[in-house]
């Protein structure tokens, strides 16, 4: 089963154990979750300039869900190369670089279900979903709703968890406040997504990690975890490899937008409340030219 969490979305432009930043077995187009107990495989499918679509494959049935397949031909081809059949599309939000492939994939895969948020007006949507809804994909998949934006939360049989966050939560960053407020983003990041189990792996919609970590250092120049992850991320990108997934634990340690509950973060940006700090850090990031 797949559950949906509704997390109040503020859209981006364009868009329990300690994590050690050691490179994993990756390819330019795929990263596999490897465990004898795991029943799902997650593949990266790079799209456009810096987008990621993803394939979530049930290893037992070989059925797959495509997350934001903006280049559907590419996504379907990767599925075929891995012996999987795409049965559904999970759309995080309506922006063209996430939902723009929905109509085409319906032509390529007749009868495919296209899921999207109930209030988001997703192009090509066949099935509207809201917070707490369940979708069957072998593994447990939940819907998290974020003010029009949908995050998809999956629990595997071994109780490992992953979440697809689109343009709400990035690695070390978050979306711009085009269609929402600082209050909504605080609720999405810190209350909703931030309350997921810390080992939960985070798959976001864009490869923004290096720039996000460079900005994070301007907020917390003494944060050694940010420095370490930036070095790792730069090495990954130089090798042509993804910096995704992150984890909820990582984000709690390195993402200034997720850390706004901390008084020391508020003080660094001259604020006394987490929402005001969220608003100020977003303003600083919007004007940063690093």
C-alpha positions in Angstrom: 0.0 0.0 0.0 1.0 3.6 -0.7 -0.2 6.4 1.5 -0.5 10.0 0.7 0.6 12.7 3.1 -0.8 16.2 2.5 1.9 18.7 3.2 1.2 22.4 2.5 3.0 23.1 -0.7 5.0 26.2 -1.4 6.3 25.7 -4.9 9.9 25.9 -6.0 11.2 27.8 -9.0 11.9 26.0 -12.3 10.4 23.2 -9.3 16.9 7.0 13.6 20.3 5.9 12.7 23.1 8.3 11.9 23.6 8.8 8.2 27.2 8.5 7.0 28.0 10.2 3.7 29.6 7.2 1.9 29.0 6.9 -1.8 26.6 4.1 -2.7 26.4 1.8 -5.7 24.9 4.2 -8.3 24.6 4.7 -12.0 23.9 7.9 -13.9 20.3 6.8 -14.3 19.5 4.6 -11.3 20.1 4.0 -7.6 18.9 0.7 -6.2 17.7 0.2 -2.7 19.5 -3.0 -1.9 18.5 -5.5 0.7 17.4 -9.1 0.6 14.3 -8.0 2.7 13.4 -5.1 0.4 10.6 -5.6 -2.1 11.0 -2.3 -3.9 13.6 -0.8 -6.1 13.9 2.9 -6.9 15.5 4.2 -10.1 16.5 7.7 -10.9 15.5 8.9 -14.3 17.3 12.3 -15.0 15.0 14.6 -17.1 15.3 18.0 -18.7 18.1 20.1 -17.2 18.1 19.2 -13.5 14.9 17.2 -12.9 14.5 13.7 -11.6 11.7 11.4 -12.4 11.6 8.1 -10.5 10.5 4.6 -11.0 9.3 2.6 -8.0 9.3 -1.0 -8.9 7.7 -3.8 -6.8 10.3 -6.5 -7.1 7.8 -9.3 -6.7 5.2 -8.3 -9.3 7.5 -6.1 -11.5 4.8 -3.5 -11.5 6.0 0.1 -11.3 4.9 3.6 -10.4 6.4 6.6 -12.2 6.9 9.7 -10.2 6.7 13.0 -12.2 7.6 11.4 -15.6 8.1 14.6 -17.5 9.9 12.7 -20.2 7.6 9.7 -20.5 9.4 7.9 -23.3 12.6 7.8 -21.3 10.8 6.6 -18.2 8.9 3.8 -20.0 12.2 2.7 -21.6 14.0 2.5 -18.3 11.1 0.4 -16.9 11.3 -1.9 -19.9 15.1 -2.3 -19.5 14.4 -3.4 -15.9 11.7 -5.8 -16.8 9.0 -3.7 -15.2 5.6 -2.4 -16.4 4.5 1.1 -15.5 1.0 0.9 -13.9 0.6 4.3 -12.4 1.9 7.9 -12.4 2.4 9.7 -9.1 2.3 13.5 -9.8 3.6 15.7 -7.0 2.2 19.0 -8.4 1.0 20.7 -11.5 4.1 22.5 -12.7 4.9 21.6 -16.3 8.3 20.1 -15.5 6.6 17.6 -13.3 3.2 17.0 -14.8 4.0 17.9 -18.4 4.5 14.2 -19.5 1.2 12.9 -18.1 -0.8 13.1 -21.3 1.9 11.5 -23.4 2.4 8.6 -21.0 -1.4 7.9 -21.2 -0.9 7.5 -24.9 2.2 5.2 -24.4 0.5 3.1 -21.7 -3.2 2.9 -22.4 -5.3 2.6 -19.2 -2.6 3.9 -16.9 -3.8 5.7 -13.7 -2.4 9.2 -13.2 -2.7 10.4 -9.6 -2.6 14.0 -8.5 -3.7 16.3 -5.7 -7.4 16.9 -5.3 -7.0 20.7 -5.4 -4.0 21.0 -7.7 -5.5 20.8 -11.2 -2.8 18.3 -12.4 -2.7 17.9 -16.2 -3.9 14.4 -17.3 -5.0 13.4 -13.8 -7.4 10.4 -13.8 -7.5 9.9 -10.0 -7.5 12.7 -7.4 -6.0 12.0 -4.0 -5.8 13.7 -0.7 -4.1 13.3 2.6 -4.3 9.9 4.1 -5.4 8.1 0.9 -3.9 4.7 0.2 -2.8 3.4 -3.2 -1.9 -0.2 -3.7 1.6 -0.9 -5.1 2.6 -4.0 -3.1 4.6 -1.8 -0.7 2.6 0.6 1.6 2.3 4.0 -0.1 0.7 6.9 1.7 -0.2 10.4 0.5 1.1 13.5 2.2 -0.7 16.6 1.1 1.0 20.0 1.1 -1.3 22.8 0.1 -1.9 21.4 -3.4 1.4 19.6 -3.5 1.4 15.9 -2.8 4.2 13.9 -1.3 4.2 10.1 -1.6 5.3 8.1 1.4 6.2 4.5 1.0 6.8 1.9 3.7 8.5 -1.3 2.5 8.0 -4.8 3.9 11.2 -4.4 6.0 9.7 -1.2 7.5 12.2 1.1 5.6 10.5 4.2 4.4 11.0 6.7 1.5 9.2 9.9 0.6 8.9 11.7 -2.8 8.7 15.4 -2.1 8.6 17.1 -5.5 9.4 20.8 -5.0 8.5 21.1 -1.4 11.6 19.7 0.3 14.9 19.7 -1.5 18.2 18.4 -0.2 19.3 21.3 2.1 16.6 23.5 0.7 13.0 24.1 0.0 10.7 25.6 -2.6 10.1 29.3 -3.2 6.9 30.8 -1.8 5.2 31.4 -5.1 1.9 29.8 -4.1 2.0 29.9 -0.4 3.4 31.4 2.8 6.1 31.0 5.3 3.5 29.6 7.7 2.5 26.9 5.2 6.1 26.0 4.5 6.9 25.7 8.2 4.0 23.3 8.6 5.0 21.3 5.6 8.7 21.0 6.4 8.9 21.1 10.2 5.5 19.7 11.3 4.6 17.2 8.5 7.7 16.0 6.7 9.9 16.6 9.7 7.9 14.3 11.8 8.5 11.3 9.6 10.9 8.6 10.9 14.5 10.0 10.7 15.9 7.2 8.5 13.2 8.0 5.8 14.9 8.5 2.5 14.0 11.7 0.7 13.7 11.8 -3.1 13.1 15.4 -4.4 12.4 16.7 -7.8 15.6 18.6 -8.7 19.4 18.3 -8.4 20.0 21.5 -6.4 22.1 20.0 -3.6 25.5 21.7 -4.1 24.1 25.2 -4.3 21.7 24.6 -1.4 24.6 23.4 0.8 26.7 26.3 -0.2 24.0 28.7 0.9 23.4 26.7 4.1 27.0 27.4 5.1 26.3 31.1 4.9 23.6 30.6 7.6 25.7 28.1 9.7 29.4 28.5 8.7 30.4 26.4 11.7 28.2 23.4 10.9 30.6 20.5 10.2 27.8 18.3 8.9 27.0 20.8 6.2 30.7 21.0 5.3 31.1 17.3 5.1 27.9 16.8 3.0 28.9 19.6 0.6 32.3 17.9 0.0 30.5 14.6 -0.6 27.9 16.3 -2.9 30.6 18.0 -5.0 32.4 14.7 -5.4 29.1 13.0 -6.5 28.4 15.6 -9.1 31.9 15.6 -10.4 31.5 11.9 -11.0 28.1 12.4 -12.7 26.2 10.8 -9.9 23.1 11.9 -8.0 23.1 13.5 -4.5 19.7 12.1 -3.9 18.3 10.5 -1.7 18.9 12.4 1.4 17.2 11.4 4.7 14.9 13.2 7.2 17.8 12.9 9.7 20.2 14.6 7.3 17.7 17.4 6.7 17.3 18.0 10.4 21.0 18.3 10.7 21.9 20.3 7.5 18.9 22.1 6.1 18.4 25.6 7.4 14.7 25.7 6.5 14.1 22.5 8.5 16.2 23.8 11.4 14.2 27.0 12.1 12.8 25.6 15.4 16.3 26.0 16.9 16.8 29.2 18.8 20.4 29.5 17.5 19.2 29.4 13.9 16.6 32.1 14.7 19.2 34.2 16.3 21.6 34.0 13.3 19.0 35.6 11.1 17.7 38.1 13.7 14.4 36.4 14.4 12.6 35.1 17.5 10.1 32.6 16.0 10.5 29.7 13.6 8.0 31.1 11.0 9.8 34.5 11.0 13.1 32.6 10.6 11.7 30.6 7.7 10.6 33.8 6.0 13.9 35.5 6.5 16.0 32.6 5.3 13.9 32.3 2.2 14.4 36.0 1.6 18.1 35.6 2.0 18.2 32.6 -0.3 16.2 34.4 -3.0 18.7 37.2 -3.0 21.8 35.0 -2.7 24.1 34.9 -5.8 26.6 32.4 -4.6 
